[in-house]
Amino acid sequence: MDAGSCNGCEIEIAGAFNPVYDAERYGARLVASPRHADVALVTGPVTRNMAEPLRRTVAAMPEPRLVVAIGDCAINCGEFAGGYGVEGAVSDVVPVDLAVPGCPPEPGEIVAALRRVTGR
């Protein structure tokens, strides 16, 4: 879920699922609905307009659910810290289970995080 990012992390997440990194071989799949998701990948600082949708998205996920903050902005707001439209980091809005630092993190680091949560 993009909570207010510059889209750099989304590009790297897409790269993690391309044929080179192939995150699907470790049991990770991208799904269209939070009701089908075990893990939420959240990018960007959480903007004021996205705080409630993020809460609702995570609440719609079945238990047990995990939230992974992808990128520096998701972890500590990065370049957007202190901005008037920023609610805060992902962990300020929903509980975060794993953080992947970087601006943006490389696809290999995202795959490693997914392997940690899938146990593969």
C-alpha positions in Angstrom: 0.0 0.0 0.0 1.3 3.4 -1.0 0.6 5.7 2.0 2.2 8.8 0.4 5.5 7.8 -1.2 7.3 9.1 -4.2 6.8 5.7 -5.9 10.5 4.8 -5.8 9.8 1.9 -3.4 6.8 0.7 -5.5 9.2 0.4 -8.5 11.6 -1.7 -6.4 8.7 -3.9 -5.1 7.7 -4.5 -8.7 11.3 -5.4 -9.4 11.3 -7.9 -6.5 8.6 -9.8 -8.4 10.2 -9.7 -11.8 12.0 -12.8 -13.4 15.4 -11.7 -12.0 14.5 -11.7 -8.3 11.3 -13.8 -8.5 9.9 -13.4 -5.0 7.0 -15.8 -5.9 9.4 -18.7 -5.8 9.6 -18.1 -2.0 5.8 -18.2 -1.6 5.1 -14.5 -1.8 2.4 -13.3 -4.2 0.9 -9.9 -4.9 -2.9 -9.9 -4.3 -5.5 -7.3 -5.1 -7.5 -7.4 -1.9 -6.3 -7.0 1.7 -8.8 -9.9 2.5 -6.5 -12.2 0.6 -3.2 -10.9 2.1 -1.1 -12.2 5.0 1.4 -9.4 4.7 1.0 -5.7 3.9 3.9 -3.9 2.3 3.5 -0.3 3.1 5.6 2.5 1.5 6.0 6.2 2.1 5.3 8.4 5.0 1.6 8.2 6.0 -0.1 11.3 4.8 -3.1 12.7 6.8 -5.4 11.6 4.0 -4.1 8.0 4.0 -3.9 7.3 7.8 -7.5 6.0 8.0 -7.4 4.0 4.8 -4.2 2.4 6.0 -5.9 1.5 9.3 -8.9 0.0 7.5 -6.7 -1.9 5.0 -4.7 -3.6 7.8 -7.9 -4.3 9.8 -9.4 -6.0 6.7 -6.5 -8.5 6.6 -7.1 -11.9 8.2 -5.2 -12.8 11.3 -2.3 -13.4 11.7 -1.3 -10.4 9.7 2.1 -8.7 9.3 3.0 -5.2 8.3 6.3 -4.5 6.6 7.5 -0.9 6.3 9.4 -0.6 3.0 11.9 2.3 2.7 13.2 5.1 4.8 10.0 7.2 4.4 7.9 4.4 5.8 10.3 3.9 8.7 11.0 7.6 9.7 9.2 9.8 7.2 12.6 10.4 5.4 12.6 13.6 3.3 9.0 14.3 4.2 9.5 14.4 8.0 7.7 17.4 9.5 5.7 18.1 6.4 2.3 19.7 7.1 0.4 16.8 5.3 2.3 14.0 7.0 0.7 12.1 9.8 3.8 10.2 10.6 5.7 7.0 9.9 3.9 3.7 9.3 4.6 2.6 12.9 2.8 5.7 14.2 -0.4 4.6 12.5 -0.3 0.7 12.6 1.9 -1.8 14.3 5.0 -2.7 12.1 6.5 -6.2 12.3 9.5 -5.7 10.0 11.3 -2.7 8.4 13.3 -2.6 5.2 15.5 0.5 5.2 16.7 2.2 2.0 15.8 5.0 -0.3 14.6 3.0 -2.0 15.6 -0.5 -0.8 16.9 -2.8 -3.5 14.7 -5.6 -4.8 17.0 -8.2 -3.2 16.5 -6.6 0.2 12.7 -6.7 -0.3 12.9 -10.4 -1.3 15.0 -11.1 1.8 12.4 -9.5 4.0 9.6 -11.5 2.3 11.7 -14.7 2.8 11.9 -13.8 6.5 8.1 -13.5 6.8 7.3 -16.5 4.6 9.9 -18.7 6.4 11.4 -19.8 3.1 
